[in-house]
Amino acid sequence: MALPRTLLVLTGLAILGGGGYYYWKTRMQPAAEGQAAAPTGPGAGRRGSGGPGGAGGMAVPVTLGAASRKDLVLTLDALGTVQAMNTVTVRSKVSGQLMDILFQEGQEVEKGAVLARIDDRTYAAALAQAVAQKAYNAAQLSNARLDLQRYEGLLRANGVTRQQVDTQRAQVAMYEAQVQQDQAAIDNARAQLDDTVIRAPFAGRVGIRAVDIGNLVASGDTNGIVTLAQFAPIAVNFTLPQQELPRLLAAMQAGPVPVETVPTPSSAPGGPGQAAERGTVLTVGNLVDATTGSIAVKASFPNERRQLWPGAFVTLRLPVQTIRDALVVPLVAIQQGPAGSFVFVAKDDSTIEQRNVTLGATTRSEAAIQTGLQAGERVVTSGAQRLNNGSRIAEVRPGGAAAGGVAAPGEGAQPGAGNPQNPPPASGERPARRRENR
C-alpha cells in the first residue's frame, strides 16, 4: 500500500510543477522582456519625468510665462476703520416743544435742509418786544438831539450856561448807547427765533431719531434729536508699522498717494460683493505709538456708491514704491531648493534647464529677478513638480491643448487607462515660499 501512495504524491508534484512553468512562460517572461527593453541611462528611475525624456520618453505638459521688463509697484496692506468725515448729534439750541420733524430716518439731506421745528411763539414775542424797545429809545434819542441843538444856540446868545449844554450832550450819548443795546437785544431775539428751525450743518445721512413730536427739547439733552454723518467724502483711519514711514513719506512728497480697498466677496452665494473703492492718503499722524510701534494714517474716499459705512472694517492697499524697469516673472514660477531660489527655463529644443536666480522685491503675483534670467526667456509656471533638469516638456496652450501632440491634463484618455501618450495630470504645484511684500 505504500507504493501507490508514493506514486500519488509524485504525480501531484509533477502537476504543480507543470502549472508553474506554464504560468511563468505565458505571464512572467513577456513582462520581464518588456522591462528589459525599457530605456536605460542616466535619467532612468528619476522622479516624475524619469529624466530628460520623462518616464518612457514622455513630455511633461506645463504652462509657461515670459520674463519681461516693467515697472514693479510695491504695495502695503493695512486694516482700516471707516469714519465719517463729519459727525454731529443734532440738538436744539433753545428750549421748547418739538412741533415738526421734517426728515425720514436714513434720508440723505443737503446742507441747510430743515430737519425739525420748535414752537417759536415765545421767541417771536421776545423779538417784537426788543424791536419796540429800540423804537422807544430811538424816539428819545431824536428828541434829545433836538434839545442839544437848541441849547447850543442859546449858549451863543448867553441864554444858557455851558454846564446845561454839556448835560444835554451827555443825554444824547446815553440814548445812543441805549439804542445800540436795543439793537443787540433784537439780534439775540432774532437768533433765538431762527434757532427754533433746526437745519443740517452739512450734507449727510440722518440716523434714527431719538425723540418724537410733542416732546419738550432743550440744549442740554444728551441724546439730541438725531445723528447726522457725512458719507461723501468719507475717511478711513489705519496704522502702518513705523518701519514703513520713510517709504510712505517719500511717496507723499512725490505726489498724491492713491489707496484702494480690497474687494470682498458676498457672504451669500450669488450675492453682490463689495467692489474696490479708490481714494488718496490725506495725512500722517504726528506721533508713533510707543506700545505698538505704529503710526496713524488717514485717507479720504469719494464714496459715491455709498459702499463705505462709518464703523466698518476694510482692508486697504496702497502703493509706496515703484521699481523702474525691473525684470519680472510670475511668482508661481519661483521654486525653492537647498541652494536657494531657482526656476525652470524652457529651451528651444522643448527641454528645460533648472537655473538658480537671485530674487529682488516680490508682490502677490510677481517677483523681480536680479540675476539668473534674461528678458524674453520663458519659465515654467505650472507642472514643475514633475520636472528635473533636462526634462522634455510640452507647453499647454490657453485653450487647453498641449503642443507636440501631448494631451493636456484632463484631455483624451482618462488617467490610468494605459495610454502612454496621456499621462495623469499633475496633482498640484509645489508651493513656492513667498516673501513678504516690503
C-alpha positions as CSV (number, residue, x, y, z in Angstrom):
1,M,0.0,0.0,0.0
2,A,2.9,2.3,0.5
3,L,3.9,2.2,-3.2
4,P,0.6,3.6,-4.6
5,R,0.6,6.4,-2.0
6,T,4.1,7.4,-3.1
7,L,3.0,7.4,-6.8
8,L,0.1,9.7,-6.0
9,V,2.4,12.2,-4.2
10,L,4.9,12.2,-7.1
11,T,2.1,12.7,-9.6
12,G,0.7,15.7,-7.7
13,L,4.1,17.3,-7.5
14,A,4.6,16.9,-11.3
15,I,1.2,18.6,-12.0
16,L,2.1,21.5,-9.8
17,G,5.5,22.0,-11.4
18,G,4.0,21.9,-14.9
19,G,1.4,24.5,-13.9
20,G,4.0,26.8,-12.5
21,Y,6.2,26.5,-15.6
22,Y,3.2,27.3,-17.8
23,Y,2.3,30.4,-15.8
24,W,5.9,31.7,-15.9
25,K,6.1,31.0,-19.7
26,T,2.8,32.9,-20.5
27,R,2.8,35.7,-18.0
28,M,6.0,36.5,-16.3
29,Q,8.5,36.0,-19.1
30,P,6.8,38.6,-21.5
31,A,6.7,41.2,-18.7
32,A,10.4,40.6,-17.9
33,E,11.3,41.1,-21.5
34,G,9.3,44.3,-21.7
35,Q,11.1,45.7,-18.7
36,A,14.5,44.7,-20.2
37,A,13.5,46.6,-23.4
38,A,12.7,49.8,-21.4
39,P,15.2,52.7,-21.9
40,T,18.1,52.9,-19.5
41,G,20.6,55.6,-19.0
42,P,21.4,58.5,-16.6
43,G,17.8,59.6,-16.4
44,A,16.2,56.2,-15.8
45,G,14.4,55.8,-12.5
46,R,14.3,59.5,-11.6
47,R,11.2,61.1,-10.1
48,G,8.1,62.1,-12.2
49,S,9.5,62.6,-15.6
50,G,12.2,59.9,-15.3
51,G,14.9,62.1,-16.8
52,P,15.4,64.1,-20.0
53,G,12.6,62.3,-21.9
54,G,10.3,61.7,-18.9
55,A,9.2,58.2,-17.9
56,G,9.1,56.1,-21.0
57,G,10.2,59.2,-23.1
58,M,7.0,61.2,-22.3
59,A,6.9,65.0,-22.5
60,V,5.6,66.7,-19.4
61,P,2.7,69.2,-20.0
62,V,3.5,72.6,-18.5
63,T,2.4,76.2,-18.7
64,L,5.0,78.9,-19.4
65,G,5.4,82.6,-18.6
66,A,7.8,85.1,-20.0
67,A,10.3,87.2,-18.1
68,S,9.7,90.8,-19.1
69,R,10.9,94.3,-18.2
70,K,8.3,96.5,-16.4
71,D,7.8,98.9,-13.6
72,L,7.1,96.8,-10.4
73,V,4.8,98.6,-8.0
74,L,5.2,97.5,-4.3
75,T,2.2,97.9,-2.1
76,L,1.3,97.7,1.6
77,D,-1.8,96.2,3.1
78,A,-3.4,97.6,6.2
79,L,-6.7,97.1,8.2
80,G,-8.6,100.4,8.5
81,T,-11.7,101.7,10.2
82,V,-14.2,103.8,8.3
83,Q,-15.0,107.1,9.9
84,A,-17.4,109.7,8.8
85,M,-15.6,112.9,7.7
86,N,-18.1,114.8,9.9
87,T,-20.5,113.5,12.5
88,V,-22.9,115.5,14.7
89,T,-25.7,114.9,17.2
90,V,-28.4,117.3,16.2
91,R,-29.7,119.1,19.3
92,S,-31.9,122.1,19.9
93,K,-30.2,125.3,20.9
94,V,-33.3,126.6,22.5
95,S,-35.9,125.1,24.8
96,G,-39.4,124.4,23.6
97,Q,-41.9,121.9,22.3
98,L,-40.9,119.9,19.2
99,M,-43.6,120.7,16.6
100,D,-42.4,119.1,13.4
101,I,-39.9,116.5,12.2
102,L,-39.1,117.1,8.5
103,F,-36.9,114.1,7.7
104,Q,-37.1,110.4,7.1
105,E,-34.8,108.1,9.1
106,G,-31.9,107.1,6.9
107,Q,-32.5,110.0,4.4
108,E,-29.7,111.8,2.6
109,V,-30.1,115.5,3.3
110,E,-28.3,118.6,1.9
111,K,-26.5,121.3,3.9
112,G,-29.1,123.7,5.3
113,A,-32.0,121.4,4.9
114,V,-34.7,121.9,7.7
115,L,-34.8,118.9,10.0
116,A,-37.2,120.0,12.7
117,R,-39.1,122.9,14.1
118,I,-39.5,124.1,17.7
119,D,-42.5,126.1,19.0
120,D,-41.4,129.7,18.2
121,R,-44.3,131.8,19.7
122,T,-42.4,133.0,22.8
123,Y,-39.3,133.8,20.8
124,A,-41.3,135.7,18.2
125,A,-42.8,137.7,21.0
126,A,-39.4,138.4,22.5
127,L,-38.2,139.7,19.2
128,A,-41.2,142.0,18.8
129,Q,-40.6,143.4,22.3
130,A,-36.9,144.1,21.5
131,V,-37.9,145.9,18.3
132,A,-40.5,148.1,20.2
133,Q,-38.0,148.9,22.9
134,K,-35.5,150.1,20.3
135,A,-38.1,152.3,18.6
136,Y,-39.0,153.9,22.0
137,N,-35.3,154.7,22.8
138,A,-34.7,155.9,19.2
139,A,-37.5,158.5,19.7
140,Q,-36.0,159.6,23.0
141,L,-32.7,160.0,21.2
142,S,-34.2,162.1,18.4
143,N,-35.8,164.5,21.0
144,A,-32.5,164.7,22.9
145,R,-30.6,165.7,19.8
146,L,-33.1,168.5,19.1
147,D,-32.8,169.8,22.6
148,L,-29.0,169.8,22.2
149,Q,-29.3,171.9,19.1
150,R,-31.5,174.5,21.0
151,Y,-29.1,174.6,23.9
152,E,-26.1,175.2,21.6
153,G,-28.0,178.2,20.0
154,L,-28.9,179.7,23.4
155,L,-25.3,179.2,24.5
156,R,-24.1,181.5,21.7
157,A,-26.7,184.1,22.9
158,N,-25.7,183.6,26.5
159,G,-29.2,182.2,27.2
160,V,-28.0,179.0,29.0
161,T,-24.8,178.0,30.8
162,R,-22.2,175.7,29.3
163,Q,-23.0,173.2,32.0
164,Q,-26.5,172.8,30.7
165,V,-25.2,172.2,27.2
166,D,-22.8,169.6,28.4
167,T,-25.6,167.8,30.4
168,Q,-27.7,167.7,27.2
169,R,-24.8,166.4,25.2
170,A,-24.4,163.5,27.7
171,Q,-28.1,162.8,27.5
172,V,-27.8,162.3,23.7
173,A,-24.9,159.9,24.2
174,M,-26.8,158.0,26.7
175,Y,-29.7,157.5,24.4
176,E,-27.4,156.5,21.5
177,A,-25.9,153.8,23.8
178,Q,-29.4,152.6,24.7
179,V,-30.4,152.3,21.0
180,Q,-27.3,150.2,20.4
181,Q,-28.2,148.0,23.3
182,D,-31.7,147.6,21.9
183,Q,-30.2,146.5,18.6
184,A,-28.1,143.8,20.3
185,A,-31.3,142.6,22.1
186,I,-33.0,142.4,18.7
187,D,-30.2,140.4,17.2
188,N,-30.2,138.0,20.1
189,A,-34.0,137.5,19.9
190,R,-33.8,137.0,16.2
191,A,-31.1,134.4,16.6
192,Q,-33.2,132.5,19.1
193,L,-36.1,132.7,16.8
194,D,-34.0,131.3,14.0
195,D,-32.8,128.5,16.3
196,T,-36.3,127.2,16.5
197,V,-35.8,125.9,13.0
198,I,-33.2,123.2,13.1
199,R,-31.1,122.8,10.0
200,A,-28.5,120.3,8.8
201,P,-25.0,121.8,9.3
202,F,-23.6,119.7,6.4
203,A,-24.7,117.3,3.8
204,G,-25.0,113.7,5.1
205,R,-27.2,110.8,6.1
206,V,-29.5,111.1,9.1
207,G,-29.8,108.2,11.5
208,I,-32.7,107.0,13.7
209,R,-34.4,109.8,15.6
210,A,-34.2,109.8,19.4
211,V,-37.3,112.0,20.2
212,D,-40.9,112.2,18.9
213,I,-43.1,115.1,18.0
214,G,-44.7,116.9,21.0
215,N,-41.8,116.3,23.4
216,L,-40.0,119.2,25.2
217,V,-36.4,119.6,24.0
218,A,-33.5,121.7,25.3
219,S,-29.9,122.4,24.5
220,G,-28.8,120.2,27.4
221,D,-30.5,117.0,26.1
222,T,-27.9,114.2,25.9
223,N,-29.4,112.1,23.1
224,G,-30.4,115.1,21.0
225,I,-32.9,114.7,18.1
226,V,-31.0,112.7,15.6
227,T,-27.4,112.0,14.5
228,L,-26.0,113.2,11.1
229,A,-23.0,111.6,9.4
230,Q,-21.2,112.8,6.3
231,F,-20.8,109.9,3.8
232,A,-19.3,111.6,0.8
233,P,-16.4,112.1,1.1
234,I,-15.6,109.6,3.9
235,A,-12.5,108.9,5.8
236,V,-10.6,105.7,6.7
237,N,-8.2,105.6,9.6
238,F,-5.5,102.9,9.7
239,T,-2.0,102.3,11.0
240,L,1.3,101.3,9.5
241,P,4.5,100.0,11.1
242,Q,7.0,102.7,11.9
243,Q,9.5,101.0,9.5
244,E,7.3,101.9,6.6
245,L,7.0,105.6,7.5
246,P,10.1,106.7,5.4
247,R,8.7,105.0,2.2
248,L,5.2,106.5,2.8
249,L,6.6,110.0,3.4
250,A,8.8,109.7,0.2
251,A,5.8,108.7,-1.8
252,M,3.7,111.6,-0.4
253,Q,6.4,114.0,-1.3
254,A,6.3,112.8,-4.9
255,G,2.6,113.4,-5.2
256,P,-0.8,112.2,-4.0
257,V,-0.6,108.6,-2.8
258,P,-3.5,106.5,-4.1
259,V,-5.2,103.9,-1.8
260,E,-7.9,101.4,-2.5
261,T,-10.0,98.9,-0.6
262,V,-9.5,95.2,-1.3
263,P,-12.7,93.9,-2.9
264,T,-14.6,91.4,-0.7
265,P,-17.0,88.7,-1.9
266,S,-20.6,88.4,-0.7
267,S,-21.3,86.3,2.3
268,A,-24.3,84.9,0.5
269,P,-23.8,82.7,-2.6
270,G,-24.5,84.7,-5.7
271,G,-25.0,88.0,-3.7
272,P,-23.3,91.2,-4.6
273,G,-19.9,91.7,-3.0
274,Q,-18.1,95.0,-2.2
275,A,-16.2,96.4,-5.1
276,A,-12.9,98.3,-4.7
277,E,-13.1,102.0,-3.6
278,R,-10.3,104.3,-4.6
279,G,-9.1,107.3,-2.6
280,T,-6.0,109.2,-1.5
281,V,-3.9,109.5,1.6
282,L,-4.8,112.7,3.5
283,T,-2.2,112.9,6.3
284,V,0.1,111.0,8.6
285,G,-0.1,111.3,12.4
286,N,2.5,113.2,14.3
287,L,3.3,110.5,16.9
288,V,4.4,106.9,16.8
289,D,2.6,104.7,19.3
290,A,5.3,103.5,21.6
291,T,3.3,100.4,22.6
292,T,2.6,99.1,19.1
293,G,5.4,100.8,17.1
294,S,2.9,102.0,14.6
295,I,1.8,105.4,13.3
296,A,-1.8,106.5,12.4
297,V,-2.6,107.4,8.8
298,K,-5.8,108.9,7.4
299,A,-7.2,108.5,3.9
300,S,-10.2,110.0,2.1
301,F,-12.6,108.3,-0.3
302,P,-15.3,109.9,-2.5
303,N,-17.6,107.0,-1.6
304,E,-20.0,107.9,-4.4
305,R,-21.6,104.4,-4.3
306,R,-22.0,104.6,-0.5
307,Q,-20.2,101.3,0.0
308,L,-18.2,102.5,3.0
309,W,-20.1,102.9,6.2
310,P,-18.8,104.5,9.4
311,G,-17.5,102.0,11.9
312,A,-16.9,99.2,9.3
313,F,-13.5,97.5,8.9
314,V,-11.9,97.4,5.5
315,T,-8.6,96.1,4.1
316,L,-6.6,98.8,2.3
317,R,-3.8,98.5,-0.2
318,L,-1.6,101.5,-1.1
319,P,1.5,101.7,-3.4
320,V,4.6,103.0,-1.6
321,Q,7.4,102.3,-4.0
322,T,7.9,101.6,-7.8
323,I,10.9,99.7,-9.0
324,R,11.6,101.0,-12.5
325,D,12.5,98.7,-15.4
326,A,12.6,95.5,-13.2
327,L,12.9,92.0,-14.7
328,V,9.7,90.4,-13.6
329,V,8.4,86.8,-13.7
330,P,5.2,85.3,-12.3
331,L,5.6,84.5,-8.6
332,V,4.4,80.9,-9.2
333,A,7.5,80.2,-11.3
334,I,9.8,80.6,-8.3
335,Q,10.8,77.3,-6.7
336,Q,12.8,76.7,-3.6
337,G,15.7,74.2,-3.2
338,P,18.6,73.5,-0.9
339,A,20.7,76.1,-2.9
340,G,18.0,78.8,-2.7
341,S,15.6,80.1,-5.3
342,F,15.5,78.6,-8.8
343,V,13.3,78.5,-11.9
344,F,12.8,76.0,-14.7
345,V,13.7,77.8,-18.0
346,A,12.2,76.4,-21.3
347,K,14.8,75.9,-24.1
348,D,14.2,76.0,-27.8
349,D,14.6,72.1,-28.0
350,S,11.5,71.7,-25.8
351,T,13.6,70.8,-22.7
352,I,14.1,72.7,-19.6
353,E,17.0,74.0,-17.6
354,Q,17.0,74.3,-13.8
355,R,18.6,77.7,-13.1
356,N,19.4,79.4,-9.8
357,V,18.2,83.0,-9.6
358,T,18.6,85.9,-7.2
359,L,15.3,87.4,-6.1
360,G,14.5,91.0,-5.6
361,A,11.3,92.5,-4.3
362,T,8.1,90.5,-4.7
363,T,4.4,91.2,-4.9
364,R,1.4,88.8,-4.5
365,S,1.7,87.7,-8.2
366,E,5.1,88.8,-9.5
367,A,8.8,88.6,-8.5
368,A,11.7,90.8,-9.5
369,I,14.8,88.8,-10.7
370,Q,18.2,90.4,-10.0
371,T,20.4,87.8,-11.6
372,G,20.0,84.5,-13.4
373,L,17.5,85.4,-16.2
374,Q,17.3,87.5,-19.3
375,A,14.3,89.4,-20.6
376,G,12.3,87.2,-23.0
377,E,13.2,83.8,-21.5
378,R,10.3,81.6,-20.6
379,V,9.9,79.9,-17.3
380,V,7.6,77.1,-16.1
381,T,4.6,78.4,-14.1
382,S,2.8,75.1,-13.6
383,G,3.7,71.4,-13.8
384,A,7.1,72.0,-12.2
385,Q,6.6,69.2,-9.6
386,R,7.3,66.6,-12.3
387,L,10.4,68.2,-13.8
388,N,14.1,67.6,-13.5
389,N,17.0,69.4,-15.2
390,G,16.8,68.4,-18.9
391,S,13.2,67.1,-18.9
392,R,11.3,67.3,-22.1
393,I,8.2,69.4,-21.9
394,A,5.1,70.2,-23.9
395,E,3.5,73.6,-23.4
396,V,-0.2,73.7,-22.7
397,R,-1.8,76.4,-24.7
398,P,-4.5,78.7,-23.4
399,G,-7.3,76.6,-25.0
400,G,-6.1,73.5,-23.0
401,A,-4.3,71.7,-25.9
402,A,-0.7,70.7,-25.4
403,A,1.9,71.4,-28.1
404,G,3.7,68.4,-29.7
405,G,0.7,66.1,-29.7
406,V,0.7,65.5,-25.9
407,A,-2.7,65.8,-24.3
408,A,-3.2,68.5,-21.7
409,P,-4.3,67.4,-18.3
410,G,-7.9,66.3,-18.5
411,E,-7.9,65.7,-22.3
412,G,-8.0,62.4,-24.2
413,A,-7.9,59.1,-22.2
414,Q,-8.6,59.1,-18.6
415,P,-5.7,58.8,-16.1
416,G,-4.9,55.1,-15.6
417,A,-6.3,54.0,-18.9
418,G,-2.9,52.6,-20.0
419,N,-2.3,55.1,-22.8
420,P,1.4,56.2,-22.6
421,Q,0.5,59.4,-24.5
422,N,-2.0,60.5,-21.9
423,P,-0.2,60.7,-18.6
424,P,-2.2,61.5,-15.4
425,P,-2.5,65.2,-14.7
426,A,-0.3,66.9,-12.1
427,S,-1.7,66.6,-8.6
428,G,-0.7,70.1,-7.7
429,E,2.1,72.6,-7.6
430,R,4.9,72.6,-5.1
431,P,4.2,75.8,-3.3
432,A,6.9,78.5,-3.6
433,R,8.0,80.3,-0.5
434,R,6.7,83.8,-0.9
435,R,8.4,86.8,0.6
436,E,6.5,89.5,2.4
437,N,5.9,92.5,0.2
438,R,8.1,95.1,1.6
